[in-house]
Amino acid sequence: MKLTDMTMSMRWCWPEIQMKLTTILCGLFIGSIHAGEPQFESIDYANPPIYLTWPETLGDREAILKLAAPLKGDSDHSSIRNVLSWMKTNLSWQAEKAYAWRNFDDVVGEGCFGGCADQAIVCGVLLKAVGIPCVWVKTMDVAWIWDFKKRRPFQSWSGHVFLEVYLDERWQLLDASAGVLYGDYHPEARILPGNRFAYDKGNDPRTMILSLQWEEWKAQTESYFRTLDETLLPVDVAGGTGMTPEAWIAGNSPYYQAMTQMAIDAGFKVRKSFNTDFATFLPQARGHLLLVETHNGVPIVPITLLEEHYPGCSDALAKGGESLDVAGTKIRFLDFSKPLRGLGMESAAPGGKSN
């Protein structure tokens, strides 16, 4: 089946396609000029037939049309379900494939995808082949953007690729990885499901530079978001300052339950109770209240670790001290071999009450 034959069988008539030919060529020319530059407002939403085509870089056209023919359903919705079902049946996940460019032919030939980028490529091409206009949408996680802009440490570069699809006479949003179609959608929206910020759209994933082109994608992403207007983003959740004093509790059962209740009664919000992974949780308690279970002056936390993160703990314990203030962190040793008194921290927690 040729593309023109399939196109004529759809609701888009051939004369209308011919009228759009100049626009298509112009759009492809402009896209090549701006290759690699994020273009959020580059899509001609008034002319969906433009986005039935896909560039040769994405795979062999005749082979794709042949593969897609059995997937065309009696409605656009059934076609989408058929495409997603075919992908689930025929493609498996291999993480090591996520960081090298592969087109439709490569992914299908190898029978595996590495992440959302090549999933979106396969899905988008098949949807176009069954007659559904489709656009690729590149996003980054809002949390990652704020960490990057505020120069906070982050573990990974985190984004996602969606598809905009035209069905029921309007543009809708499809998450091919999750298999979810969002009908209540406006193409102007910047914040997409999963709290992701849309910043690039196009008809050629290769020139858009997805994460499959790993190093080039990271360079482009860094350049774009370093100067992004922050007013386009939701509030920086990680940058908030908690107004309720927080407590961290190092203790075993049943003692940590008693310590938790003491902290709550004193007006504190208990963030974490722990009796392992001290090297992870001790630094997270900085600036807050740290309650440490102790017996006969010996804490359950190795004293060397306490001293490493909060110098002075050894001296305080040796002198029989029950509390210590280290650079804004209030440490309270609760010795369960002795009668316990209140936390003595009520002034730090307005409205709190002593035991």
Secondary structure, 3 states (H helix, E strand, C coil): CCHHHHHHCCCCCHHHHHHCHHHHHHHHHHHHHCCCCCCCCCCCCCCHHHHHCCCHHHCCHHHHHHHHHHHCCCCHHHHHHHHHHHHHHHCEECHHHCCCCCCHHHHHHHCEECCHHHHHHHHHHHHHHCCCCEEEEEEEEHHHHHHHHCCCCCCCCCEEEEEEEEECCEEEEEECCCCEEECCCCCCCCEECCCEEEEEEECCHHHHCCCCCHHHHHHHHHHHHHCCCHHHCCCCHHHCCCCCCEEEEECCCCHHHHHHHHHHHCCCEEEEEECCCHHHHHHHCCCCEEEEEEECCEECCCHHHHHHHCCCHHHHHHCCCCEEEECCEEEEEEECCCCCCCCCCHHHCCCCCCC
